[in-house]
Amino acid sequence: MENSKIQEILEKQVLTVAKAVEDKIDDEIQALDRLDLDDLEALRERRLQQMKKMAEKRNRWISLGHGEYSEIPVEKDFFSVVKASDRVVCHFYRENWPCKVMDKHLSILAKQHIETRFVKINAEKSPFLAEKLKIVVLPTLALIKNAKVDDYVVGFDELGGTDEFSTEELEDRLAKCQVIFHEGESSINTSKSSAQTRRSVRQSTRSDSSDSE
């Protein structure tokens, strides 16, 4: 008897939800039916304008070096790079194993997030910047928005404390600071596979250990 009452209640709840969904669909169909040719043309024009603006934005990003992971050759060039792009991830590195691990992840993310400029600079050859930005532990990522350092990722502590962190874990950390976007029109590849982003870039042999200056 008790089971039949429960079944009856569940059936009523399902019918209520189904009715609500049906009503919503009906409303959307009616709204579309009410659109005249002028409305449809306006929607089409608006969409075309959005696509045009996005294409222009992508072309500008590419012209600035977005979409690839590149090195800033000399210290003075750092300032022109961060001023040219709204979002920059700058890897302060030295020639050691932890920095090579970070390089591999950033190379992947640079291709996936064209909305952000990904660069690296040798900290040992940039003493002014290292002192000014208080770069001590390497690798350090300076997360820069609108020409100002907004946050840092220092070493691997926030990435599990090991060099076996995944590209996705680093991606999540950068997205948390909003220096990259996870999805949407600003991302060049919204359909990347989880197998690619979850993979570790740890090699079978290590040429160095963790580093701090």
C-alpha positions in Angstrom: 0.0 0.0 0.0 2.8 2.4 1.0 4.7 1.6 -2.2 1.7 2.4 -4.4 1.3 5.8 -2.7 5.0 6.6 -3.3 4.6 5.5 -6.9 1.6 7.7 -7.4 3.5 10.7 -5.9 6.5 10.1 -8.2 4.2 9.8 -11.3 2.6 13.2 -10.4 6.0 14.8 -10.0 7.2 13.5 -13.4 4.0 14.7 -15.0 4.4 18.1 -13.4 8.0 18.4 -14.7 7.0 17.2 -18.2 4.2 19.7 -18.3 6.6 22.5 -17.3 9.1 21.5 -20.0 6.3 21.3 -22.6 5.0 24.7 -21.7 8.5 26.2 -22.0 9.0 24.7 -25.4 5.5 25.9 -26.5 6.4 29.4 -25.4 9.7 29.3 -27.3 7.9 28.1 -30.5 5.3 30.9 -30.2 8.1 33.5 -29.7 9.7 32.3 -32.9 6.4 32.3 -34.7 5.9 35.9 -33.8 9.2 37.0 -35.4 8.7 38.6 -38.8 11.2 38.8 -41.6 12.7 42.0 -40.2 13.3 40.4 -36.8 15.0 37.4 -38.4 17.2 39.6 -40.6 18.1 41.7 -37.5 19.1 38.5 -35.6 21.2 37.3 -38.6 22.9 40.7 -39.0 23.7 40.7 -35.3 25.2 37.3 -35.5 27.3 38.2 -38.5 28.6 41.2 -36.7 29.6 39.1 -33.7 31.4 36.6 -35.9 33.2 39.5 -37.7 34.3 41.1 -34.5 35.6 37.7 -33.2 37.5 37.1 -36.4 39.1 40.5 -36.1 40.0 39.9 -32.5 41.6 36.5 -33.4 43.6 38.1 -36.2 44.9 40.7 -33.9 45.9 38.2 -31.3 47.8 36.1 -33.8 49.6 39.2 -35.1 50.8 39.8 -31.5 52.2 36.3 -31.1 49.2 34.6 -29.4 48.8 30.9 -30.2 52.4 30.1 -29.6 54.8 29.9 -26.7 57.7 32.2 -27.3 60.7 33.6 -25.5 61.3 37.2 -24.6 64.9 37.6 -25.7 65.9 40.7 -23.7 64.6 42.1 -20.5 63.5 45.4 -21.9 61.1 43.7 -24.4 59.0 42.4 -21.4 57.3 45.8 -21.0 56.2 46.1 -24.7 54.9 42.5 -24.6 52.7 42.9 -21.5 51.4 46.3 -22.7 50.3 44.9 -26.1 48.1 42.1 -24.8 45.3 42.2 -22.2 46.3 38.8 -20.8 49.8 37.4 -20.5 51.3 34.4 -18.8 55.0 34.9 -18.3 57.2 32.0 -17.2 60.4 33.1 -15.3 62.7 30.2 -15.9 66.3 28.8 -15.8 67.7 25.8 -17.6 66.6 23.0 -15.2 64.2 20.1 -15.1 61.2 21.8 -13.3 61.2 24.7 -15.8 61.3 22.2 -18.7 58.2 20.5 -17.3 56.4 23.9 -17.1 57.5 24.6 -20.7 55.8 21.5 -22.0 52.5 22.4 -20.3 52.6 26.0 -21.4 53.3 25.0 -25.0 50.1 23.0 -25.0 48.0 25.8 -23.4 49.4 28.5 -25.7 47.8 26.7 -28.7 44.5 26.0 -26.9 44.1 29.6 -25.5 44.7 32.1 -28.3 43.1 34.8 -26.1 46.2 34.9 -23.9 49.9 35.5 -24.8 52.2 32.8 -23.4 55.9 33.8 -23.0 59.0 32.9 -21.1 62.0 34.9 -20.0 65.3 33.7 -18.4 65.3 35.0 -14.8 69.0 34.8 -14.5 69.4 37.2 -17.5 66.7 39.5 -16.2 67.9 40.7 -12.8 65.9 43.9 -12.8 62.6 42.2 -13.5 63.4 39.4 -11.0 64.0 41.9 -8.3 61.1 44.1 -9.1 58.6 41.3 -9.3 60.2 39.4 -6.3 61.0 36.3 -8.4 62.7 33.9 -6.0 61.6 30.3 -6.7 61.8 28.9 -10.2 59.7 28.2 -12.1 57.4 31.1 -11.4 54.5 32.2 -13.6 53.6 35.8 -13.5 49.9 36.1 -14.4 49.4 39.6 -16.0 46.2 41.3 -16.8 46.0 44.8 -18.4 49.8 45.3 -18.0 49.7 44.5 -14.2 50.8 41.4 -12.4 47.6 40.0 -10.9 48.9 36.7 -9.4 51.7 34.2 -9.4 52.1 30.5 -9.7 55.2 29.7 -7.7 56.8 26.3 -8.2 54.6 23.3 -8.1 53.0 23.8 -4.6 49.6 24.8 -6.0 49.8 21.9 -8.6 50.0 19.0 -6.2 53.6 19.6 -5.1 55.0 17.3 -7.8 56.1 17.5 -11.4 53.5 15.0 -12.4 50.7 17.5 -12.5 48.5 17.5 -15.6 48.0 20.3 -18.2 44.4 20.5 -17.1 45.4 21.2 -13.5 47.6 24.1 -14.6 44.8 25.3 -16.9 42.3 25.3 -14.0 44.8 27.4 -11.9 45.2 30.0 -14.7 41.4 30.1 -15.3 40.9 30.7 -11.6 42.8 34.0 -12.0 40.9 34.6 -15.3 44.1 35.0 -17.2 42.6 32.4 -19.6 39.1 31.3 -20.4 38.0 27.7 -20.1 35.3 27.9 -22.8 33.5 30.2 -25.1 34.3 32.4 -28.1 37.6 33.5 -26.7 39.1 30.0 -26.7 40.5 28.7 -29.9 39.8 25.1 -29.1 36.7 24.3 -27.0 36.6 20.7 -28.0 40.0 19.5 -26.9 40.0 16.0 -25.5 40.4 15.3 -21.9 43.0 12.8 -22.7 45.2 15.5 -24.0 44.7 18.0 -21.2 44.9 15.3 -18.5 48.2 13.8 -19.6 51.4 14.3 -17.6 54.5 15.5 -19.5 56.8 13.9 -17.0 59.5 12.1 -18.9 61.0 8.7 -17.9 64.3 10.2 -16.9 65.0 13.4 -15.0 67.8 15.7 -15.6 67.4 17.8 -12.5 65.4 18.1 -9.2 63.1 20.8 -7.8 64.7 24.3 -7.6 64.7 27.4 -5.5 67.1 30.2 -5.6 
